[in-house]
Amino acid sequence: MLAISPFLSFAIGLSYSFIVEDPWAALIMWYLFPIGFIIGLIMLLVGIFKKKEIENIM
């Protein structure tokens, strides 16, 4: 989450800014970082709790 989300939001933000030719468009990375972080956190928590459920069944 912390390693991938900032890099991905930075890369997408700068790419989008380059495509639309507006330097202020790079600020989209401020919206993409929290979204990517929350999605990563949810995936991590689901993986942790699902693993515990599988261990309890066996």
N, CA, C and O atoms as CSV, one atom per row, in Angstrom:
chain,resi,resn,atom,element,x,y,z
A,1,MET,N,N,0.834,-1.190,0.000
A,1,MET,CA,C,0.000,0.000,0.000
A,1,MET,C,C,0.877,1.251,0.000
A,1,MET,O,O,0.727,2.133,-0.846
A,2,LEU,N,N,1.782,1.310,0.953
A,2,LEU,CA,C,2.607,2.513,1.070
A,2,LEU,C,C,3.672,2.593,-0.007
A,2,LEU,O,O,4.149,3.684,-0.319
A,3,ALA,N,N,4.052,1.468,-0.577
A,3,ALA,CA,C,5.081,1.490,-1.607
A,3,ALA,C,C,4.495,1.697,-3.005
A,3,ALA,O,O,5.115,2.352,-3.843
A,4,ILE,N,N,3.341,1.161,-3.255
A,4,ILE,CA,C,2.790,1.197,-4.612
A,4,ILE,C,C,1.864,2.389,-4.834
A,4,ILE,O,O,1.921,3.018,-5.890
A,5,SER,N,N,1.029,2.707,-3.878
A,5,SER,CA,C,0.019,3.750,-4.068
A,5,SER,C,C,0.610,5.134,-4.389
A,5,SER,O,O,0.119,5.784,-5.312
A,6,PRO,N,N,1.629,5.612,-3.678
A,6,PRO,CA,C,2.176,6.933,-4.046
A,6,PRO,C,C,2.805,6.944,-5.431
A,6,PRO,O,O,2.620,7.890,-6.196
A,7,PHE,N,N,3.556,5.878,-5.754
A,7,PHE,CA,C,4.188,5.823,-7.065
A,7,PHE,C,C,3.153,5.788,-8.179
A,7,PHE,O,O,3.286,6.488,-9.183
A,8,LEU,N,N,2.125,4.973,-7.997
A,8,LEU,CA,C,1.098,4.846,-9.023
A,8,LEU,C,C,0.321,6.147,-9.195
A,8,LEU,O,O,0.055,6.557,-10.325
A,9,SER,N,N,-0.044,6.798,-8.106
A,9,SER,CA,C,-0.780,8.052,-8.220
A,9,SER,C,C,0.080,9.140,-8.843
A,9,SER,O,O,-0.424,9.960,-9.610
A,10,PHE,N,N,1.381,9.160,-8.523
A,10,PHE,CA,C,2.290,10.132,-9.116
A,10,PHE,C,C,2.421,9.905,-10.621
A,10,PHE,O,O,2.357,10.851,-11.406
A,11,ALA,N,N,2.606,8.644,-11.015
A,11,ALA,CA,C,2.766,8.322,-12.433
A,11,ALA,C,C,1.493,8.625,-13.224
A,11,ALA,O,O,1.560,9.181,-14.320
A,12,ILE,N,N,0.352,8.265,-12.678
A,12,ILE,CA,C,-0.912,8.532,-13.373
A,12,ILE,C,C,-1.181,10.031,-13.436
A,12,ILE,O,O,-1.633,10.541,-14.462
A,13,GLY,N,N,-0.904,10.742,-12.334
A,13,GLY,CA,C,-1.130,12.185,-12.313
A,13,GLY,C,C,-0.275,12.931,-13.316
A,13,GLY,O,O,-0.772,13.811,-14.018
A,14,LEU,N,N,0.997,12.595,-13.393
A,14,LEU,CA,C,1.863,13.270,-14.358
A,14,LEU,C,C,1.537,12.881,-15.794
A,14,LEU,O,O,1.620,13.712,-16.698
A,15,SER,N,N,1.170,11.630,-16.004
A,15,SER,CA,C,0.782,11.210,-17.354
A,15,SER,C,C,-0.480,11.936,-17.808
A,15,SER,O,O,-0.564,12.404,-18.944
A,16,TYR,N,N,-1.449,12.024,-16.920
A,16,TYR,CA,C,-2.691,12.729,-17.261
A,16,TYR,C,C,-2.414,14.206,-17.513
A,16,TYR,O,O,-2.980,14.797,-18.433
A,17,SER,N,N,-1.551,14.801,-16.705
A,17,SER,CA,C,-1.199,16.210,-16.873
A,17,SER,C,C,-0.512,16.436,-18.221
A,17,SER,O,O,-0.752,17.446,-18.881
A,18,PHE,N,N,0.325,15.510,-18.617
A,18,PHE,CA,C,1.012,15.628,-19.904
A,18,PHE,C,C,0.038,15.484,-21.067
A,18,PHE,O,O,0.166,16.177,-22.076
A,19,ILE,N,N,-0.929,14.592,-20.930
A,19,ILE,CA,C,-1.889,14.359,-22.007
A,19,ILE,C,C,-2.788,15.575,-22.215
A,19,ILE,O,O,-3.014,15.981,-23.355
A,20,VAL,N,N,-3.306,16.167,-21.132
A,20,VAL,CA,C,-4.215,17.306,-21.277
A,20,VAL,C,C,-3.470,18.637,-21.368
A,20,VAL,O,O,-4.086,19.686,-21.554
A,21,GLU,N,N,-2.134,18.590,-21.235
A,21,GLU,CA,C,-1.272,19.764,-21.349
A,21,GLU,C,C,-1.644,20.867,-20.363
A,21,GLU,O,O,-1.664,22.046,-20.716
A,22,ASP,N,N,-1.937,20.474,-19.134
A,22,ASP,CA,C,-2.251,21.420,-18.076
A,22,ASP,C,C,-1.502,20.980,-16.817
A,22,ASP,O,O,-1.777,19.908,-16.278
A,23,PRO,N,N,-0.554,21.804,-16.345
A,23,PRO,CA,C,0.224,21.392,-15.172
A,23,PRO,C,C,-0.623,21.214,-13.913
A,23,PRO,O,O,-0.265,20.427,-13.037
A,24,TRP,N,N,-1.731,21.928,-13.814
A,24,TRP,CA,C,-2.583,21.808,-12.633
A,24,TRP,C,C,-3.342,20.486,-12.610
A,24,TRP,O,O,-3.862,20.087,-11.568
A,25,ALA,N,N,-3.408,19.817,-13.735
A,25,ALA,CA,C,-4.102,18.525,-13.792
A,25,ALA,C,C,-3.339,17.453,-13.021
A,25,ALA,O,O,-3.908,16.412,-12.694
A,26,ALA,N,N,-2.070,17.686,-12.727
A,26,ALA,CA,C,-1.284,16.718,-11.976
A,26,ALA,C,C,-1.789,16.595,-10.538
A,26,ALA,O,O,-1.444,15.639,-9.843
A,27,LEU,N,N,-2.595,17.544,-10.092
A,27,LEU,CA,C,-3.133,17.476,-8.732
A,27,LEU,C,C,-4.132,16.335,-8.553
A,27,LEU,O,O,-4.600,16.080,-7.443
A,28,ILE,N,N,-4.453,15.655,-9.641
A,28,ILE,CA,C,-5.339,14.497,-9.532
A,28,ILE,C,C,-4.697,13.423,-8.643
A,28,ILE,O,O,-5.392,12.575,-8.083
A,29,MET,N,N,-3.361,13.470,-8.520
A,29,MET,CA,C,-2.689,12.484,-7.671
A,29,MET,C,C,-3.082,12.636,-6.206
A,29,MET,O,O,-2.972,11.673,-5.446
A,30,TRP,N,N,-3.531,13.803,-5.792
A,30,TRP,CA,C,-3.997,13.999,-4.419
A,30,TRP,C,C,-5.293,13.234,-4.164
A,30,TRP,O,O,-5.601,12.891,-3.023
A,31,TYR,N,N,-6.040,12.973,-5.214
A,31,TYR,CA,C,-7.265,12.178,-5.069
A,31,TYR,C,C,-6.985,10.689,-5.260
A,31,TYR,O,O,-7.632,9.846,-4.638
A,32,LEU,N,N,-6.030,10.372,-6.114
A,32,LEU,CA,C,-5.752,8.971,-6.400
A,32,LEU,C,C,-5.030,8.267,-5.251
A,32,LEU,O,O,-5.264,7.081,-5.017
A,33,PHE,N,N,-4.162,8.972,-4.536
A,33,PHE,CA,C,-3.408,8.333,-3.458
A,33,PHE,C,C,-4.307,7.792,-2.356
A,33,PHE,O,O,-4.161,6.625,-1.991
A,34,PRO,N,N,-5.241,8.589,-1.798
A,34,PRO,CA,C,-6.088,8.016,-0.734
A,34,PRO,C,C,-6.980,6.882,-1.231
A,34,PRO,O,O,-7.236,5.922,-0.504
A,35,ILE,N,N,-7.451,6.995,-2.471
A,35,ILE,CA,C,-8.297,5.935,-3.018
A,35,ILE,C,C,-7.503,4.632,-3.125
A,35,ILE,O,O,-7.986,3.572,-2.728
A,36,GLY,N,N,-6.286,4.715,-3.661
A,36,GLY,CA,C,-5.442,3.521,-3.764
A,36,GLY,C,C,-5.058,2.974,-2.413
A,36,GLY,O,O,-4.978,1.759,-2.233
A,37,PHE,N,N,-4.816,3.857,-1.452
A,37,PHE,CA,C,-4.448,3.417,-0.108
A,37,PHE,C,C,-5.603,2.694,0.562
A,37,PHE,O,O,-5.405,1.648,1.179
A,38,ILE,N,N,-6.810,3.241,0.448
A,38,ILE,CA,C,-7.991,2.616,1.064
A,38,ILE,C,C,-8.275,1.256,0.421
A,38,ILE,O,O,-8.591,0.295,1.122
A,39,ILE,N,N,-8.164,1.172,-0.896
A,39,ILE,CA,C,-8.396,-0.110,-1.576
A,39,ILE,C,C,-7.370,-1.139,-1.128
A,39,ILE,O,O,-7.718,-2.294,-0.883
A,40,GLY,N,N,-6.109,-0.731,-1.020
A,40,GLY,CA,C,-5.069,-1.639,-0.541
A,40,GLY,C,C,-5.301,-2.078,0.892
A,40,GLY,O,O,-5.080,-3.241,1.231
A,41,LEU,N,N,-5.742,-1.160,1.733
A,41,LEU,CA,C,-6.020,-1.495,3.128
A,41,LEU,C,C,-7.174,-2.485,3.242
A,41,LEU,O,O,-7.115,-3.431,4.028
A,42,ILE,N,N,-8.210,-2.266,2.462
A,42,ILE,CA,C,-9.351,-3.187,2.475
A,42,ILE,C,C,-8.928,-4.576,1.999
A,42,ILE,O,O,-9.320,-5.583,2.588
A,43,MET,N,N,-8.129,-4.629,0.933
A,43,MET,CA,C,-7.660,-5.921,0.441
A,43,MET,C,C,-6.792,-6.632,1.476
A,43,MET,O,O,-6.883,-7.851,1.627
A,44,LEU,N,N,-5.957,-5.886,2.184
A,44,LEU,CA,C,-5.120,-6.466,3.234
A,44,LEU,C,C,-5.969,-7.038,4.362
A,44,LEU,O,O,-5.733,-8.158,4.815
A,45,LEU,N,N,-6.953,-6.271,4.813
A,45,LEU,CA,C,-7.805,-6.726,5.911
A,45,LEU,C,C,-8.647,-7.937,5.516
A,45,LEU,O,O,-8.838,-8.854,6.314
A,46,VAL,N,N,-9.145,-7.935,4.290
A,46,VAL,CA,C,-9.920,-9.088,3.816
A,46,VAL,C,C,-9.033,-10.324,3.780
A,46,VAL,O,O,-9.464,-11.412,4.161
A,47,GLY,N,N,-7.798,-10.161,3.324
A,47,GLY,CA,C,-6.877,-11.298,3.286
A,47,GLY,C,C,-6.548,-11.824,4.664
A,47,GLY,O,O,-6.452,-13.036,4.856
A,48,ILE,N,N,-6.375,-10.934,5.630
A,48,ILE,CA,C,-6.052,-11.359,6.990
A,48,ILE,C,C,-7.219,-12.116,7.615
A,48,ILE,O,O,-7.037,-13.195,8.179
A,49,PHE,N,N,-8.415,-11.547,7.512
A,49,PHE,CA,C,-9.567,-12.186,8.141
A,49,PHE,C,C,-9.995,-13.447,7.418
A,49,PHE,O,O,-10.473,-14.386,8.055
A,50,LYS,N,N,-9.837,-13.492,6.113
A,50,LYS,CA,C,-10.193,-14.701,5.382
A,50,LYS,C,C,-9.230,-15.827,5.737
A,50,LYS,O,O,-9.633,-16.987,5.819
A,51,LYS,N,N,-7.960,-15.491,5.947
A,51,LYS,CA,C,-6.988,-16.506,6.329
A,51,LYS,C,C,-7.332,-17.077,7.698
A,51,LYS,O,O,-7.199,-18.282,7.912
A,52,LYS,N,N,-7.766,-16.243,8.615
A,52,LYS,CA,C,-8.131,-16.722,9.945
A,52,LYS,C,C,-9.344,-17.639,9.880
A,52,LYS,O,O,-9.417,-18.619,10.621
A,53,GLU,N,N,-10.292,-17.333,9.008
A,53,GLU,CA,C,-11.467,-18.191,8.864
A,53,GLU,C,C,-11.084,-19.558,8.314
A,53,GLU,O,O,-11.618,-20.577,8.751
A,54,ILE,N,N,-10.165,-19.583,7.358
A,54,ILE,CA,C,-9.738,-20.855,6.780
A,54,ILE,C,C,-8.998,-21.682,7.820
A,54,ILE,O,O,-9.183,-22.898,7.883
A,55,GLU,N,N,-8.152,-21.038,8.646
A,55,GLU,CA,C,-7.429,-21.762,9.693
A,55,GLU,C,C,-8.394,-22.347,10.721
A,55,GLU,O,O,-8.156,-23.444,11.227
A,56,ASN,N,N,-9.469,-21.646,11.035
A,56,ASN,CA,C,-10.442,-22.139,12.018
A,56,ASN,C,C,-11.210,-23.340,11.483
A,56,ASN,O,O,-11.584,-24.224,12.254
A,57,ILE,N,N,-11.449,-23.386,10.187
A,57,ILE,CA,C,-12.194,-24.506,9.600
A,57,ILE,C,C,-11.367,-25.782,9.644
A,57,ILE,O,O,-11.902,-26.853,9.932
A,58,MET,N,N,-10.087,-25.686,9.367
A,58,MET,CA,C,-9.220,-26.866,9.328
A,58,MET,C,C,-8.875,-27.189,10.736
A,58,MET,O,O,-8.148,-28.150,10.989
